[in-house]
Structures are given as structure tokens and as C-alpha cells.
Amino acid sequence: MNSFPKYYERVNRSKGSSYNATLIVYGATPAGITAAIQAKKLGIDVLIAEFSNHLGGITANGLGATDFGAKEAIGGLSREFYKRVGKYYGKDEQWTFEPKVAKKVFQEWLESYGIPVYFKQHLQDVLVEKGMINMITMEDGNSFQGSHFIDASYEGDLLAKAGVHYHVGRESNETYGESYNGVQFGHPHHQFKNKVDPYVTPGKPESGLLFGITEIISSEQNIQGAGDNRIQAYNFRLCLTKESNNRIPFPKPPKYQKERYELLLRYIKTGVWDAMNLHTMLPNGKTDLNNYGGFSTDYIGMNHNWPEASYEEREEMFQDHLNYQLGMLYFLANDARVPQAIRNEVAEWGLAKDEFVESRNWPEQLYIREGRRMIADYVMTDRNCLGKKVAEDSIGLASYQMDSHHCRRVVMDGRVLNEGDVEIPISPYPISLRAVLPRKEECRNLLVPVCVSSSHIAYGSIRMEPVFMIIGQSVGAVVAMAAKQGIPVQDVPYQELRSILVQEGQVLEWNNTMEDDPVKRMQETFGRE
């Protein structure tokens, strides 16, 4: 029987092989894929080295209901992806899709351009000489040498090993003059609707806090907007179904700990049942299950060390997230203390038999909503998202709301509170070219389309997969220009780049006549990343 997926298994070092291309893309995420395709279209030889054994990042691993904001803001290769998915389903475009279909589209797309992908390439060393990356070496001994590199990973591992400055966590509002960064209490979304006793023994603080609650905070502490090292929660985006011929009942996880769900049980017994409310329907009777409410699939507060962790430490956190999320579903479907009606409802669902067939029908990619974020000469902030500051060197538009999931769960004045969720509607806005370029004195041949230079809360808007594909395409064009002209990536003339991007179908400016009411559209979008 196939086993549940792993983030990391050590690969024994061997003599290895040497690979060469003008452009080396680290990360077969959607951003890495569009970057590679655009560079190849412009005549650059390219290859992709991927850490894992799967293609397409979270888009091909359960996130079949992409939050996109305004469709009119999405052009170029990003829009082509949804057209290719639509072709599979016999439509012009398709914006919800099965994970296996996304994987198939990405595979065939790369094959059509002859772009090779090397899997299980665990980055070990980065050779930097005189501000230029010359070669990256993997744990198995493979080496990849090129004139240009793109870090398309969710974590930013390449940029970190290359010595590029970055930040992890939430900046204070004061850092960049923002309004919605740092510690955020008082936002209404995904909170506990009813009061729940937070102590192991109800009514007795000395018994300790229930699992998942990290601390007790006084409402008198004025910490709103303060910076810290916390990041928004991760989860797996699960592909579920009720179809009896394709449904696998939720299996017991490898390490099941029912006490992890005592808080959820108490919450249910107050009369609130909403943990599985955010099911977005996909084709063929499947869904994309995401976090909803006070206690759901987000494993709040248990990922803060992920960006800087070793591969072994990340594997431990990966399995902990798997056990938590699968354990919650198993608990809801089987624990006798859960009301029978809820058990029956949850048991109607199961994992889709025809998805992730090599990993027991469980996604291979954890949803890394936030990792490292590069610090460049230009930092995207909530002022960009709110239209108070406009980047004049646009390489594409972001159009989804500022969206941070919760970062921790605490007790305040006797109540259980989740802290960190921010959901602020915005209108589409441009992303600066300078936000994907390291400072010139740090590295002159690296581009970063995923871990872009931005604050925590601005990244909450930028981090959507359609936007990553947009940015990926644009950095692919930058590489092509820099390579052909023999100049640092920071010296690529913007107006020449802009002409190429427009020719390639990118949408670089927003015209408010493109849709009736972007804010209303945002509020009515079908899901939430």
C-alpha cells in the first residue's frame, strides 16, 4: 500500500551529474513553470530543479478553487493556464479544477516547450562569486550551472543561501507606515462565535491550556500593530468527494491524538458547527476543502519555524500538520462524543480515490502561505494594495484582498481568540519590477517571483497562485533580456521589458471600467485562500 506523503527524505550523496543551462529555475511551482516557459519562448535554454517529487506546487495539490480577485487583471501565461484547463473540460476557460487535471496541464505545457524538470533536488550549496550565482549543488551531488537563476520556491531557500536579505514574520505598522501589519486583534473573521472554556479542567486555570492555545493575554496590553516572528497558518487543501464509487473514508492518521480536538468538541457543544463550511465545488463531484470558522483545517501557530527550519525539521512539521488535519476529520467522523448528526455528515465525505494515488490520496504539498520575503530596494506594502502608493514599473497586477490567516490562538479576558486574520478588500494594483530583484550589491543574476519583496500583509494579497504565474512570466522575460544584453538583471530597461510583456499578453495597468465594482467582486468571490 502506498504511504502518506513526506516533505523530505534524505537522498544519499553520490558522484552526481552536472547540468548546464542559461537559466536554472529552482522550484516547479506555477511561478517557476511560467518563468521557464516565457524564457524559452524568448530563446533562452532553461531547466527546472524541483525539491519535491511533484509538479505544480499547491495549484496541482488541492487548491482547485483559486481565489483570483478580478479576472480582467489576469493575462498572459497565467490566463493561458486557465484556458488550457478549460480545454480539458470542453470550455473556453475553467477556474475550478481537479488537482490531477492541473498536474496534467502543467506536464503537457512544459513538454510542449521541451523544458526538463529534475525532481528530488534538495538544495545544499550555492556558489556565489563577485555578486553572481555560478552554481547550485544538491544533496545527491547533482550540480546546476547557469548564467541566471530564479528562486521560485515557496520558502525562498535559494535566495537565503545566496546571501540575499530577507524577513520572516510580521513587521510592525511603524516599519513601513502601514495600517494592517503586525499583531491584529479585533477583526471579525474566523473567530469563536461562542465562549469556550480554554482550560484542560474546565474552570481551573492551574490545569493548563487546551492544546493549540499558546498563551494568556490581557486586553489592557497595547500590542496592536506590533511586529513579531509569527506567520499565517498553513494547511492542506483537501480534495474530497461524496461520490460513493470514488470515496475513501477518512483513515486514522499515523499518529492520532484525540485530545487535540477537545477545544473543537467544546465549541461544537456550544451549538456551533462550521469547521467544514468552506467546501468549494470542483468538477466531477469533488471539492476543495479550506479553513473556515474558529476551529478548522488551519493548524494555527504550529508553523512559525518552517521558513528557517532544516529539511528534517520541516518534515516533522509536515507530518504534524498531516496528523492534525486528517486527525480532525477522523475525529469528527468517528468519535462517539461528537453529536451523531455531525458524525453522519462528515462520514458522507471522504478522500477522492482518483487523486494523489501515490500518496494515499493525500496532497503532497503543504500550503506554504508565507515563507521568507526578500528585502529589496522596493518593498510592496499595504499602501500599494490600498492605492495610496503606485509602482510605476509594473510587471503585472495583484487583485485579491489583503488576506492573512490567523497566526496564533490565545486567551483574552477568559475567551478563546484567534489572532492575525485580516481581510481587507482592495482594487487591482501593479507589482513593482524592483520587488523581484535583489539589491544589486547582493546578487546580479537572481530573480525572485514568489518570495517577493513585500511586507507580511501586502504579501497576503500578492501570494495568490494566478499572481505568482503572472510574476513568473515577467521574470522569465527579464532573464531573457539580461542574458541577451549581458547586463545585470537590475539594469534591464523597463520600457523595453514593458513592450515585451504587453506583446506577451500581460495586463500591467488597471482601468476601473474593466469591471463594474472590483471591491464588490472581491467580497463576493467564491472562496478564500
C-alpha positions as CSV (number, residue, x, y, z in Angstrom):
1,M,0.0,0.0,0.0
2,N,1.2,3.5,-0.8
3,S,2.2,5.6,2.2
4,F,1.2,9.1,3.2
5,P,3.4,11.7,1.6
6,K,6.6,13.1,3.1
7,Y,8.1,16.5,2.7
8,Y,11.7,15.2,2.8
9,E,13.6,12.0,2.7
10,R,17.4,12.2,2.7
11,V,19.0,11.3,-0.6
12,N,22.4,9.6,-0.3
13,R,25.1,11.6,-1.9
14,S,26.7,10.2,-5.0
15,K,29.1,11.4,-7.6
16,G,26.1,13.2,-9.1
17,S,25.7,14.8,-12.6
18,S,26.4,18.2,-13.9
19,Y,23.7,20.2,-15.7
20,N,24.0,23.4,-17.6
21,A,21.6,25.9,-19.0
22,T,21.4,29.7,-19.4
23,L,18.6,29.8,-16.8
24,I,18.2,27.5,-13.8
25,V,14.8,27.7,-12.2
26,Y,14.7,26.4,-8.6
27,G,11.1,25.3,-8.0
28,A,8.5,23.7,-10.2
29,T,5.8,25.9,-8.7
30,P,3.4,27.7,-11.1
31,A,5.7,30.7,-10.9
32,G,8.7,28.6,-11.8
33,I,6.8,27.0,-14.7
34,T,5.7,30.2,-16.3
35,A,9.1,31.7,-15.8
36,A,10.7,28.8,-17.6
37,I,8.1,28.9,-20.4
38,Q,8.5,32.6,-21.0
39,A,12.3,32.4,-21.1
40,K,12.1,29.5,-23.5
41,K,9.7,31.4,-25.7
42,L,12.3,34.2,-25.9
43,G,15.1,31.9,-26.9
44,I,16.7,31.0,-23.6
45,D,17.6,27.5,-22.8
46,V,16.2,26.6,-19.4
47,L,15.7,23.7,-16.9
48,I,13.9,23.3,-13.6
49,A,15.2,21.8,-10.4
50,E,12.4,20.9,-8.0
51,F,12.9,20.0,-4.4
52,S,9.9,17.6,-4.2
53,N,8.7,14.8,-6.4
54,H,5.7,16.6,-7.7
55,L,4.9,19.3,-10.2
56,G,2.8,22.5,-10.0
57,G,3.0,23.4,-6.3
58,I,-0.2,23.9,-4.4
59,T,-2.2,24.5,-7.6
60,A,-1.8,20.9,-8.5
61,N,-2.1,19.7,-4.9
62,G,-5.6,20.6,-3.8
63,L,-6.1,24.3,-4.4
64,G,-8.6,23.7,-7.2
65,A,-10.6,26.8,-6.2
66,T,-8.2,29.6,-6.8
67,D,-9.0,33.0,-5.4
68,F,-8.3,35.4,-8.2
69,G,-9.9,38.7,-7.4
70,A,-10.6,40.3,-10.8
71,K,-10.3,38.0,-13.8
72,E,-9.7,41.0,-16.0
73,A,-6.4,41.6,-14.2
74,I,-5.1,38.2,-15.2
75,G,-3.4,37.9,-18.6
76,G,-0.5,36.3,-20.4
77,L,0.6,32.7,-19.4
78,S,-1.5,32.9,-16.2
79,R,-4.6,33.3,-18.2
80,E,-3.4,30.7,-20.7
81,F,-3.3,28.1,-17.8
82,Y,-7.0,28.6,-17.1
83,K,-7.7,28.3,-20.9
84,R,-5.8,25.1,-21.1
85,V,-7.7,23.8,-18.1
86,G,-10.9,24.9,-19.8
87,K,-9.9,23.0,-23.0
88,Y,-9.6,19.8,-20.9
89,Y,-13.2,20.3,-19.7
90,G,-14.5,21.4,-23.1
91,K,-14.8,25.1,-22.2
92,D,-13.2,28.3,-23.1
93,E,-11.8,28.8,-19.6
94,Q,-12.1,26.9,-16.3
95,W,-11.3,28.5,-13.0
96,T,-12.0,25.5,-10.7
97,F,-10.4,22.2,-11.5
98,E,-9.3,18.8,-10.2
99,P,-5.8,18.5,-8.9
100,K,-4.9,15.8,-11.4
101,V,-6.0,18.0,-14.2
102,A,-3.8,20.9,-13.1
103,K,-0.9,18.5,-13.0
104,K,-1.6,17.1,-16.4
105,V,-1.9,20.6,-17.9
106,F,1.5,21.7,-16.4
107,Q,3.2,18.5,-17.5
108,E,2.0,18.8,-21.1
109,W,2.7,22.5,-21.2
110,L,6.3,22.0,-20.2
111,E,6.7,19.1,-22.5
112,S,5.5,21.2,-25.4
113,Y,8.4,23.5,-24.9
114,G,10.9,20.8,-24.2
115,I,11.7,22.0,-20.7
116,P,13.2,19.3,-18.4
117,V,12.3,19.0,-14.7
118,Y,14.7,17.3,-12.3
119,F,12.9,16.1,-9.1
120,K,14.0,15.5,-5.6
121,Q,16.7,18.1,-5.9
122,H,17.4,19.2,-2.3
123,L,19.4,22.4,-2.4
124,Q,22.6,22.1,-0.3
125,D,25.1,24.7,-1.5
126,V,25.1,27.9,-3.6
127,L,28.3,29.1,-5.1
128,V,28.4,32.9,-5.3
129,E,31.4,34.8,-6.8
130,K,31.5,38.6,-7.1
131,G,27.8,39.0,-6.6
132,M,26.8,36.3,-9.1
133,I,25.5,32.8,-8.5
134,N,27.6,30.4,-10.6
135,M,26.3,27.1,-9.5
136,I,23.9,25.4,-7.1
137,T,24.6,21.9,-5.7
138,M,22.1,19.4,-4.4
139,E,22.2,16.9,-1.6
140,D,22.5,14.0,-4.1
141,G,25.6,15.5,-5.6
142,N,24.0,17.0,-8.7
143,S,25.1,20.4,-9.7
144,F,23.3,23.0,-11.9
145,Q,25.3,25.8,-13.5
146,G,24.0,28.7,-15.4
147,S,24.3,32.4,-16.1
148,H,21.0,33.2,-14.4
149,F,18.9,31.8,-11.6
150,I,15.3,32.1,-10.4
151,D,14.2,31.2,-6.9
152,A,10.6,30.1,-7.5
153,S,10.3,28.1,-4.2
154,Y,7.6,29.0,-1.6
155,E,10.2,29.2,1.1
156,G,13.0,31.3,-0.5
157,D,15.7,28.8,0.2
158,L,17.9,29.8,-2.8
159,L,17.8,33.5,-2.1
160,A,18.7,32.8,1.5
161,K,21.7,30.6,0.7
162,A,22.8,33.2,-1.9
163,G,23.1,35.8,0.9
164,V,20.2,38.0,-0.2
165,H,18.5,39.9,2.7
166,Y,15.0,38.8,3.7
167,H,12.5,38.9,6.5
168,V,10.4,36.3,8.3
169,G,7.3,37.3,10.3
170,R,5.2,40.3,10.7
171,E,6.7,43.8,10.6
172,S,5.2,46.4,12.8
173,N,2.9,49.0,11.3
174,E,5.7,51.6,12.0
175,T,8.2,49.8,9.9
176,Y,6.7,50.8,6.5
177,G,4.0,53.2,7.7
178,E,1.2,50.6,7.3
179,S,-2.2,50.1,8.8
180,Y,-2.8,46.4,8.8
181,N,0.5,44.8,9.6
182,G,1.8,43.3,12.9
183,V,-0.4,41.9,15.6
184,Q,-4.1,42.2,14.7
185,F,-6.9,41.8,17.1
186,G,-10.5,42.9,16.6
187,H,-11.1,41.5,13.1
188,P,-14.3,39.5,12.9
189,H,-13.5,36.7,10.6
190,H,-12.9,33.1,11.6
191,Q,-13.4,33.7,15.3
192,F,-15.1,31.6,18.0
193,K,-18.8,32.7,18.0
194,N,-19.5,31.5,21.5
195,K,-17.4,31.4,24.7
196,V,-15.5,28.2,25.2
197,D,-13.6,27.2,28.4
198,P,-9.9,27.2,27.5
199,Y,-8.6,25.1,30.4
200,V,-7.8,21.4,30.5
201,T,-10.0,21.1,33.5
202,P,-12.9,23.5,32.9
203,G,-12.9,26.5,35.2
204,K,-9.4,25.7,36.6
205,P,-6.6,27.8,35.0
206,E,-4.0,25.9,37.1
207,S,-4.8,22.8,35.0
208,G,-3.2,24.4,31.9
209,L,-4.5,25.5,28.5
210,L,-6.1,23.2,26.0
211,F,-3.9,22.0,23.0
212,G,-3.5,24.7,20.4
213,I,-3.9,27.7,22.8
214,T,-0.4,29.2,23.3
215,E,-0.8,32.0,25.9
216,I,-3.0,34.2,28.0
217,I,-3.1,37.9,27.1
218,S,-4.6,40.9,28.8
219,S,-6.8,43.2,26.8
220,E,-5.0,46.1,28.5
221,Q,-1.8,45.2,26.7
222,N,-1.5,47.7,23.8
223,I,0.2,45.5,21.2
224,Q,-2.0,46.1,18.2
225,G,0.3,46.6,15.2
226,A,3.4,45.4,16.9
227,G,5.8,43.2,14.9
228,D,6.8,39.6,15.7
229,N,8.2,36.5,14.1
230,R,4.8,34.8,13.5
231,I,3.4,33.9,10.1
232,Q,-0.1,32.9,9.0
233,A,-1.2,29.4,9.4
234,Y,-0.7,26.5,6.9
235,N,-3.0,23.7,6.0
236,F,-3.5,21.1,3.3
237,R,-6.1,21.9,0.6
238,L,-8.0,18.6,0.5
239,C,-9.8,17.2,-2.5
240,L,-12.9,15.5,-1.1
241,T,-15.9,13.8,-2.5
242,K,-19.3,12.2,-1.6
243,E,-19.4,10.0,-4.7
244,S,-19.6,6.5,-3.3
245,N,-17.6,4.9,-6.2
246,N,-14.8,7.4,-5.7
247,R,-14.8,8.0,-1.9
248,I,-12.3,6.6,0.6
249,P,-13.5,7.0,4.2
250,F,-11.1,9.2,6.3
251,P,-8.4,6.8,7.6
252,K,-7.0,7.0,11.0
253,P,-3.8,9.1,10.8
254,P,-0.4,7.5,11.7
255,K,-0.3,9.5,15.0
256,Y,-3.8,10.1,16.2
257,Q,-4.3,12.3,19.3
258,K,-7.9,12.9,20.1
259,E,-7.0,15.4,22.8
260,R,-6.0,17.8,20.1
261,Y,-9.7,18.3,19.3
262,E,-11.1,18.9,22.8
263,L,-11.4,22.7,22.1
264,L,-13.3,21.8,18.8
265,L,-15.6,19.4,20.7
266,R,-16.4,22.0,23.4
267,Y,-17.1,24.6,20.7
268,I,-19.5,22.2,18.9
269,K,-21.3,21.6,22.1
270,T,-22.0,25.4,22.4
271,G,-24.1,25.0,19.3
272,V,-21.6,26.0,16.6
273,W,-20.8,23.5,13.8
274,D,-18.9,25.2,10.9
275,A,-15.5,23.6,10.7
276,M,-16.1,22.2,7.2
277,N,-18.2,25.0,5.8
278,L,-15.8,26.1,3.1
279,H,-16.2,23.4,0.6
280,T,-15.8,24.8,-2.9
281,M,-17.2,22.5,-5.6
282,L,-14.9,21.3,-8.3
283,P,-15.8,19.3,-11.4
284,N,-16.8,15.7,-11.2
285,G,-18.3,15.8,-7.7
286,K,-15.1,16.9,-5.9
287,T,-14.4,19.8,-3.6
288,D,-11.6,21.9,-2.3
289,L,-11.8,22.0,1.5
290,N,-10.3,25.1,3.1
291,N,-10.3,26.6,6.6
292,Y,-13.4,28.2,8.0
293,G,-14.5,29.5,11.4
294,G,-12.9,29.4,14.8
295,F,-11.5,25.9,14.6
296,S,-10.9,24.2,11.3
297,T,-8.2,22.9,9.0
298,D,-5.7,25.6,9.7
299,Y,-3.1,24.4,12.2
300,I,-2.8,27.8,13.8
301,G,0.6,28.7,15.4
302,M,2.4,25.5,14.5
303,N,4.4,26.7,11.5
304,H,6.3,29.7,12.7
305,N,9.7,27.9,12.4
306,W,9.1,26.5,8.9
307,P,10.8,29.1,6.8
308,E,14.2,28.9,8.6
309,A,13.9,25.2,9.6
310,S,16.2,22.4,8.3
311,Y,14.7,19.9,5.9
312,E,14.5,17.3,8.7
313,E,12.6,19.8,10.9
314,R,10.3,20.7,8.1
315,E,9.5,17.0,7.6
316,E,8.5,16.8,11.3
317,M,6.2,19.8,10.9
318,F,4.8,18.4,7.6
319,Q,3.8,15.2,9.3
320,D,2.5,17.0,12.3
321,H,0.2,19.1,10.0
322,L,-0.9,15.9,8.3
323,N,-1.7,14.1,11.5
324,Y,-3.6,17.2,12.8
325,Q,-5.7,17.7,9.8
326,L,-6.5,14.1,9.0
327,G,-7.0,13.5,12.7
328,M,-9.6,16.2,12.9
329,L,-11.6,14.7,10.1
330,Y,-11.3,11.2,11.6
331,F,-12.3,12.6,15.0
332,L,-15.4,14.3,13.6
333,A,-16.5,11.2,11.7
334,N,-15.8,8.6,14.4
335,D,-15.5,10.0,18.0
336,A,-18.6,8.9,20.0
337,R,-18.6,12.3,21.8
338,V,-19.3,14.2,18.6
339,P,-23.1,14.5,18.0
340,Q,-24.4,11.8,15.8
341,A,-25.7,14.2,13.2
342,I,-22.3,15.7,12.7
343,R,-20.6,12.3,12.6
344,N,-23.0,11.2,9.9
345,E,-22.5,14.4,7.9
346,V,-18.7,14.2,8.0
347,A,-18.7,10.5,7.2
348,E,-20.5,11.2,3.9
349,W,-17.3,12.8,2.7
350,G,-14.0,11.1,2.0
351,L,-10.7,11.4,0.1
352,A,-11.0,11.2,-3.7
353,K,-9.8,7.8,-4.8
354,D,-8.5,9.0,-8.2
355,E,-6.4,11.9,-6.7
356,F,-2.9,11.6,-5.3
357,V,-2.9,7.9,-5.9
358,E,0.8,7.6,-5.0
359,S,0.4,9.2,-1.6
360,R,-2.8,7.5,-0.1
361,N,-5.0,10.2,-1.8
362,W,-3.4,13.0,0.4
363,P,-1.8,16.1,-1.2
364,E,2.0,16.0,-1.4
365,Q,2.3,19.8,-1.0
366,L,1.6,21.6,2.3
367,Y,0.1,25.1,1.7
368,I,3.0,27.3,2.5
369,R,1.1,30.6,2.6
370,E,4.1,32.6,3.7
371,G,7.8,31.9,4.0
372,R,10.8,34.2,3.7
373,R,10.2,37.5,2.0
374,M,13.1,39.2,0.2
375,I,14.0,42.8,1.2
376,A,14.8,44.7,-2.0
377,D,15.2,48.3,-3.0
378,Y,11.4,48.4,-3.3
379,V,9.1,46.8,-0.7
380,M,5.4,46.3,-1.6
381,T,3.2,47.4,1.4
382,D,-0.4,47.8,2.2
383,R,-0.1,51.3,0.8
384,N,0.3,49.7,-2.6
385,C,-2.7,47.4,-2.0
386,L,-4.9,50.4,-0.9
387,G,-3.9,52.5,-3.9
388,K,-2.0,55.1,-1.7
389,K,1.2,54.3,-3.5
390,V,1.6,53.1,-7.1
391,A,4.6,51.3,-8.6
392,E,5.4,52.9,-11.9
393,D,7.4,49.8,-13.1
394,S,4.5,47.3,-13.2
395,I,5.2,43.7,-14.2
396,G,1.7,42.6,-13.5
397,L,-1.3,43.2,-11.3
398,A,-2.5,41.7,-8.0
399,S,-6.2,41.8,-7.4
400,Y,-7.2,39.7,-4.4
401,Q,-7.9,41.2,-1.0
402,M,-5.2,41.6,1.7
403,D,-5.7,38.2,3.3
404,S,-3.8,36.9,6.3
405,H,-5.0,33.8,8.1
406,H,-4.6,33.6,11.8
407,C,-1.2,33.4,13.4
408,R,-1.9,32.2,16.9
409,R,-4.7,31.2,19.3
410,V,-4.8,32.9,22.8
411,V,-7.0,33.5,25.8
412,M,-8.0,37.1,26.4
413,D,-10.3,38.1,29.3
414,G,-11.4,34.5,29.6
415,R,-12.3,34.0,26.0
416,V,-10.5,32.0,23.3
417,L,-9.5,34.2,20.4
418,N,-7.7,33.7,17.2
419,E,-5.3,36.5,16.3
420,G,-3.9,37.6,13.0
421,D,-6.7,37.2,10.4
422,V,-7.0,40.3,8.2
423,E,-9.4,40.5,5.2
424,I,-9.4,43.9,3.6
425,P,-10.9,44.4,0.1
426,I,-8.8,46.3,-2.5
427,S,-8.8,47.2,-6.1
428,P,-6.2,45.8,-8.5
429,Y,-2.8,47.3,-8.3
430,P,0.6,47.0,-10.0
431,I,3.6,45.0,-8.7
432,S,6.9,46.7,-9.0
433,L,9.8,45.2,-11.1
434,R,12.1,46.2,-8.2
435,A,10.2,43.9,-5.8
436,V,11.5,40.8,-7.6
437,L,15.1,42.0,-8.0
438,P,17.7,41.6,-5.1
439,R,19.7,44.6,-4.3
440,K,22.4,44.9,-7.0
441,E,25.2,44.7,-4.4
442,E,23.8,41.4,-3.2
443,C,23.2,39.4,-6.4
444,R,23.1,40.5,-10.0
445,N,21.7,37.3,-11.7
446,L,18.9,36.2,-9.4
447,L,15.1,36.9,-9.6
448,V,12.5,36.0,-7.1
449,P,8.9,35.7,-8.3
450,V,7.4,34.0,-5.2
451,C,9.1,35.3,-2.1
452,V,8.9,38.9,-3.4
453,S,10.0,42.0,-1.5
454,S,6.9,42.8,0.4
455,S,5.5,43.3,3.9
456,H,3.6,40.5,5.6
457,I,0.2,42.0,5.0
458,A,0.9,43.1,1.4
459,Y,2.1,39.5,0.7
460,G,-1.3,38.4,1.9
461,S,-2.7,39.9,-1.3
462,I,0.2,39.1,-3.7
463,R,0.5,35.4,-2.7
464,M,-2.2,34.1,-4.9
465,E,-1.3,31.4,-7.4
466,P,-2.6,33.3,-10.5
467,V,-0.4,36.3,-9.5
468,F,2.6,34.0,-9.0
469,M,2.2,32.8,-12.6
470,I,1.9,36.5,-13.7
471,I,5.1,37.4,-11.9
472,G,6.9,34.2,-13.1
473,Q,6.2,35.1,-16.7
474,S,7.6,38.6,-16.2
475,V,10.8,37.5,-14.5
476,G,11.3,35.0,-17.3
477,A,11.3,37.9,-19.7
478,V,13.7,39.8,-17.5
479,V,16.2,36.9,-17.6
480,A,15.9,36.7,-21.4
481,M,16.7,40.4,-21.8
482,A,19.6,40.4,-19.3
483,A,21.1,37.3,-20.8
484,K,21.0,38.6,-24.4
485,Q,22.3,42.0,-23.4
486,G,24.9,40.7,-21.0
487,I,23.8,43.0,-18.2
488,P,22.8,42.6,-14.5
489,V,19.1,41.9,-14.1
490,Q,18.8,45.2,-12.2
491,D,19.9,47.1,-15.4
492,V,17.2,45.7,-17.7
493,P,15.5,48.7,-19.3
494,Y,11.9,48.8,-18.1
495,Q,10.3,50.3,-21.2
496,E,11.8,47.6,-23.3
497,L,10.6,45.0,-20.8
498,R,7.2,46.5,-20.7
499,S,6.9,46.3,-24.5
500,I,7.7,42.6,-24.4
501,L,5.2,41.9,-21.6
502,V,2.4,43.7,-23.4
503,Q,3.2,41.7,-26.5
504,E,3.0,38.5,-24.4
505,G,-0.4,39.4,-23.1
506,Q,0.4,40.7,-19.6
507,V,-2.0,43.1,-18.0
508,L,0.1,45.9,-16.5
509,E,-2.4,48.7,-15.7
510,W,-5.9,48.7,-14.2
511,N,-8.7,50.6,-15.8
512,N,-11.7,50.9,-13.4
513,T,-14.0,50.4,-16.4
514,M,-12.7,46.9,-16.8
515,E,-15.3,45.7,-14.3
516,D,-18.3,47.3,-12.6
517,D,-17.1,47.2,-8.9
518,P,-13.9,45.4,-8.0
519,V,-14.4,45.7,-4.3
520,K,-17.9,44.1,-4.6
521,R,-16.4,41.4,-6.8
522,M,-13.8,40.8,-4.1
523,Q,-16.4,40.4,-1.4
524,E,-18.4,38.0,-3.5
525,T,-15.6,35.8,-4.6
526,F,-16.3,32.1,-4.0
527,G,-13.5,31.2,-1.7
528,R,-10.6,32.4,0.4
529,E,-7.0,31.4,0.0
